Amino acid sequence: MRSALLLALAALPAAAEVRFEPVPVPEHVYAGGWEHFVGGGLAAFDCDGDALPELLAAGGANPMTLLRNRGGMRFETGTFPEITGATGAYPLDIDGDGALDLAVLRVGPNLFLRGDGACGFEVDDFGGLPDGGDAWTTAFSATWEGEDRPTMAFGNYVDRADPDGPFGTCDRNLLVRPEGGGWAETVLDPGFCALSALFSDEDRDGAATLRLSNDRHYYVRGGAEQLYSLREGRFLGPEDGFAAPSIWGMGIASRDVTGDGRPDLALTSMGDQLLMLSTPSGHARAPYEMGTAAQRPHAGGDGRPSTGWHAAWGDVDNDGDADLFIAKGNVDQMPGMAMEDPNTLLLREGERFREASVEAGVASMHRGRGAVLADLDGDGRLDLAVMNRRAPLEVWRNVSDAGNAVAVEPRQGGSNGRAVGAWVEVRTALGVQTQEVTVGGGHAGGTAGPVHFGIGGESEAEVRVLWPDGTVGAWERVEAGRVTIER
């Protein structure tokens, strides 16, 4: 195993007040009619190898926009294929050549773009990847079940072709696996209007399951959240220990925040947000007293319930505890929900979370949708970008007096070169932090890049990788900064 220090991150003082400053970027708006009330995904990934992530924004009725990262939080519009109808996008290496490709979700046929490693992209079907036809695709996730190409899941929303729609007419979802030189399709039925999907080894048994978060606004009754076992080829139920809440599911964020080595789940919804804490037999709802429900606006004076969309865990003050960001905003003009609905930033303080978006400067009143929580300028602090519906994309730079951080990029040979499905552990005097490398979740957009860990006032840490095939790497001491772990 070899560890290479790629980019030294600034040594920062101990955690203090969290603050973000707005950054000017080229204007981009997610727009369109009712088919773009949902979606509005935002992706972050380094497409040219300079260790600075670009932003790719879905446009709905507008064309997608690639924002090239020129350093110092300067972004400029890049060259990108003319694509409209997009609800979101997820970066992943489909063909195993080391360059990130893109799965673009659309109202209508999905598109797949082959990346050249220099931020150039061309539409490609990668040997006949199913495009979903005329479906309304709003969720995506990918994993590797072996050394071949990825297994991919596509979550579809309302069936637009059903004359009895939209209520009670959720479309079916699709599982796509590599087979020979092509791809094999499995229809996942029933579908309950998926708005987020995530492959994750939730119970740490070595096999990923597919979690689907579904919008009860359209499935109306008889539906719930879903968990599909790849190993058994079926949906799991109560007999398997899966408690399936019925919520207005919008987004999924997964991270171990309790320290037991298993991922806890933040599920966004209309009305309140669910934090599902891991247990030895599954997940249980967190107590209300933890402060994660975020069920009503915390600023602006609108007392109606909130609507949560993209959720992302990240240690914004680098104190060693994961915080939670939730993009919020009314679907469009739903009278029973808050119109002035600011984003939520929940800072973890011991066993509770505290709302801090106003003081941090990110409590936008626009209709938030997708989001990115990533280190956009390479200074060791997580920055923020939020896609808005019918309002411009917003980007904020993290200028907090934060602690130090380690950003880990696991790399391995074979088609799964970015080690999707691996678990990364970081150990300091603060304890052991654990994160899984995944593709999916959020709301219609994801991030491909280093796994970020705050380490407080520590200047170094120990890192190890539990590889997708079950191999456990040795603990390796690294300095605060960005490191690549190879095997």
N, C-alpha and C positions, 0 to 999 in steps of 0.2 A: 504494500500500500504506500502511496506517495502523497504528500500534502504540499501544495504549492501556494504561497501567498501571492494572490493576484493583484490586490488593490488594498493599500493601507487605508483604513478608515480613521477619521479624526478621533483622537482621544478626547472624550468629553467628560465634564464634571458629573457628579452624582445627580440623580433624578431630581427635578424640581417642577416648576410650572410648565404645563404643556401649552405650546403656542404654535400656530400655523399662520403663514402669510400668503395671501393670494398671489398667483403668478400669472402674468398675461400669456395667453396662448392663442393661436389662430382660432377664429370663431367656428364652432361646429354645434349643430342642434339636432337632436333626435326628434323627428316630426312624423306626421301621418295621421290617418284616421283611426278607427277603433281597433284595427288589427295591429296598431303600434301603441295602443294603450299600455301593453306589456312589452317586455324586451327593453332595448336601449343599453345593450351590453358594452363594456369597455374592457379591452385586453391590454396587458403590459408584458413585453418581452423584448429581449435584446436581439434584433434581427441582423446586426452588422458586426457583432463581436467586440464592441468597444466597452463592454461592461456597464452600459447605460441603457436602461429599458426604453423602448419606444412605446407609444400609446396608439392603439387602433380602436376607433370609435364607430359603432354601428350608427346608421343614419335614418333607418326607417324609410320614409319617402325620399329622404335626401341621400346622396352618395356617401359611402363609407369614407372616413378620413384617416390616413396614417400620419401621425405626428412624429417626425424624426427628432430624437433627443441629441442636441448639440452640446450638452454639458452646461453646468451652471444654471439649470432649470430653464434653459432656452430651448424652445420647440419650434420647428418649422414644418409646413405641410410637405409631405413626401409624395413620391410617385406611387400610385396604387391603381389597380384595375377599377373601372367604373362599375360599382355594384350598388344597386338600390334594393329596397325590400328587406334589408338585413335587420334582424332582431339582435344579433350578437355574434361573437367569435371567440374561439379558444385556440391558443397556440399549442402545438405538439409536433413531434418529429414522426410523421406517419411512415416515411420510407426508410428511416434508420440511417440517413446519410450525414447526420450531425447538424443539419440546418433545420431550423424550426419552420414547420408548415402551418397552415391554418384551416380549421373547420369553421366555415361561415354559415350561421343559421339564418334562415330566411322565411318569409311568408311566400311559399312557393318552393321550387327546387333549391336545396342547399348547394353550396359550392365548396370545393376544396382547392386550396392554393398551395402550390409547391414553392417553398422558399429557396433562394440561392445562397443564403448566408451573407448577402450584402444588401438586404432590404429590398430585393427584387422578388416579385411574386407573379406566378402565372397559374391560371385555372388548369387543373389536372384532375382526372378521376381516379388516379392511383390504382389503375387496373380494374375499374368497374365499381368503385364505391357507390352504393345506393344513395341517391340524392333526396329521397323522401317524396318525390313527386310534387303534388300540390299541397302538401301538408303545411301546417303553421307551426314551425319548429321553434321552441322556446327554451329547450334545456339540452345539455350535452355533458358527457363525461367519457373518459377513456382510461383503460388499464391494459396491462400486458399479462396474459395468462401463460406465456412461455417465452421463447426466444424469437417468435415470429412477429408480425406486425400487430398493432394494437387492436384490442376489442373496444368497440365504441357503442355508446347508447345515445339515442336521439329521443328526447321527450317532446311530444306534440300537444298542442293546446286544443282549442275547439275545432271540430270538424266543420270547415266552412262549406262543404258540399251538402251537408245534411239540411234538408228543407225545414226540419222541425227545430233547428237551432235558434239561438246558441245555447240555451239552457238545457242541461242534461245530454249534450251531444259532444262529450269529450272524445277526442281522437285516440287511436291506439299508438303505442310507443314502439320503438324499433331497436333491437339489439343486432349489431353487425360484428361478425367474427371473421378473421382471415381463414380461408380454406383453399388449399392448393395455391394456385396463382391468382385466385379471385377472393370473393367475399361471400359469406353465407348469412342470410337474414333470419332472424327469429322475431315474430310479432309478440309484443308483450301486451296481453289483453286480460283484464280490462285496463283502459287508461282513464285517469281521473283529472285530466287537464294539468299536465306537469309544467311547472315553471322553473324547476331546478332539479339537477341530477348529480349524484356523486358516487363513484366507485371508491370504497374504502374498506380496509380490513378492520371493521369496527370492533370485533371481539378478539383480535390478535390471534386468530387460529391459522393464519397463513393463506387464507382465501378471501378475496374481495367480494363484498356484496354491493348491489346497486340500490341506493336510496333515491326515491322519487318524492319530491315535495309538490303537492297538488293543490289547486285552487278550488275550494268548495263553492265558490260563487257560481261556477258553471257545472260542477258535478252534482250540485244541489243536495243530493242525499245518497246514501248507500256507498259512499266512497270514503277514502282516508289516505293518509300517507302510506307509502309502499316500500317494501324491502325485498329485493329479488336476489336469490342465491344463484350465483354462477355455477357453483359446485353441484347443486341439486337440480338446477333448471326449473325453479318454481318460485312463486312468491311465498314469503314466510308469513306466519300468522301467530295468534296467541299461543298455540301449542308449541311454538318455537321460542317463546319468550319475547315476541315482538309486540310492543304496545303501539298501536297505530292511531295517533290523534287525528281528528278531522279539523283542519285549519284552512285558512285562506293562504296556503303556502306559496311563498314567493322566492325564498332563497335559503341556501344551506351554507353554514360555515362550520368547519370541523377542526378541533384542536384539543389536545390534552391540557386542560386548565386546572385539574384537580391533583395532578401529579401521580396518578395511578398507572400511567403508561397507556391508557386507552383514550380514544378521542371523545370529547364532549361535543355537543352539537348546539349551535344557535340556529333556530328556524324562524325566519321572518314571516310576518302575517299581517292581516288587517285586524286591528283591535289590540293585539299584544304580541310580543315576541317570546317564543319559547326557548328557554335554555334547558336542554336535556343532558343531565349528568350521567356519565357512565357508571354502571354497576357491574358486578361479576356476571349478571344474567341479562344485561341489556342496558336500557336507559330509563331514567326516571326524571320527572319534571323537577327543576330546581325550585326551592322555596321562594315565594314572592319577596321575602326579606333580602334576598341577594341583590335586588335592584336591577334585574335585567329585563323585566317585562316591557318597559318603555312603551306603555300602552296609550299615553296621551302626550300631546305636544308639551314640551318643557319651557317653551318661550313663544311669544306672539299672541297669546290670549285666546286661541281657539281651543275650546274645551272638548271638542269631538275626538273620537278615537283616531289614532295614528295608523298609517299604512307603511309597513316596512318592506324594503326591496332587497338590495344587495347587502350581505353581511360579510365582514372580514375580521378575523382575529389578527392582532399584531401588537407588539410591545412598543407603543409610540413614545414612551419615555425611557425605554431600555433599562427598566428597573428589575427585570427578571420575571415579571408577571404579564401575561397576555391581556391586552385590552380589546374592546370590541367596538367596531364602527358599523353603523347601520344607515344606509341611504334611505331617505323617507320622502314621501310625497303622494298626494292624491292621485288616484288612477287617472282621472281627468276632471270631472265635475260631480263626483259622487256626493250627494248632499248629506249623507249620514256620517261622512268621514271628514277629518280636519282638512281645510284648505291651506291654512298656514301651518305647515308640518315640518319643522326643522329637522335636519339630520341629527343622529344620536352618536355621541362618542362616550362610551362607558369606560372609565378608568378603574382598573382593579385596585382596591385598597384593602388588603387582607382578604377576608371572606366575603366582602361586599364589592359592588360596583357603584361608581358615582358618575352621574351625568356631568360632562365637562365641555360640550361642544360650543357653548356660548363663549366661555372664557378662552377656549382654544381658537376661536375664530372660524369655525367650520359649520355653524348653524344656519346654513342656507335655507331659504324658504321656497326655492324652486322645487319642481316635481322631480326629485331624485329617482334614479333608476340603477344603472350599473355603477360600479366603483372599483378603484384600485387603491390598495394600501401597499406601497412598495418604495424602496429607496431609489428615487429617481435621479439623484445627483451624486450618489456614491459617498455620502458623508457619514453613513452609519445610522441615520435616522429615517424612519418610515415617513414618506410623503403621501399625499392624498390627491386623488382625482375622482370626480363624480360626474357621470353623464346625467343630463337633465332632459326631460321631455318639454318641448316647446320653450326651452331656454338654453343658453350656451353652456357647453362643457366648462366645468370649473376645476382648477388645479391649485393646490396649496403646498407650499414648502414648509417642512417641519423645522422650526427654528428654536425648539425647546432646549433648555439646559439639561440634556439627557445623559444617561450613562453610556457605557461602551457596549459594543455589539460584536457578534460573530455571525457572518453570513456564509452558509455552507452550501456548496454545489457538489453533490455526489455524481460521479461519472463512472461508467462501466462499458465494457465492450458489448457487441451485439446490437440488435435492433432497438432495444430499450436503453439507449445510451445515457439518458438522463435519469435513469433509475427510478422511474415511476413505480410506486408501491414500496419503496424503501422507507425505513424509519431512521431519522437522524436524532441523535441524542447529544446534548451538550451538558457538561458537568462542571460546576463551579462550587464555591462555598455557599451559594444560594440554593444548591440542590441540583437535581437532574431535570432538564426540560426535554420533551419529546415531541417531534412533529413528523407527520407522514407526508411523503411527496405524492401529490395527487394532481389529476387533471379533471376539472369540473367544479361543480358547486357554484356559489355566488348566485347572481342573477344575470344570465346570458353573457357572461364574460369571465375570463380567468387570467391568472398570472403565471408565466413560466420564468423562473429565475431562482436565485439563491434562497435557501431557507434561513430566515432571519431570527436571531435570538438576542434579546437584551441580556447583558451580564452585569449590570449595575456598575459599581466602581472597580470591578476586577479588570486587570489588563490582559489576562490570558484565560484560557479554558481548555478542558479536555473534550474531544469530539470523537464519536464513533458512529459508524453506519451499520444498520442491520439491513442487508441487501435484499432485493426482492426474492431471491432464491432461498432465503433463510440463513445465508452465511452471515456470521456476526464479526464485524471488523474489530480490530484492537483499538483501545483508547489511545488517542494521539493528542499531545499538547500543542495548542496553536495560540498565537497572539490574537488580540482583538483585531478584527479586520475581515477581509473576504478570502475564503480558502476554497480550493477544490480538492476533494478527496477522491482519489482514483484507486481502482483495483485492477 
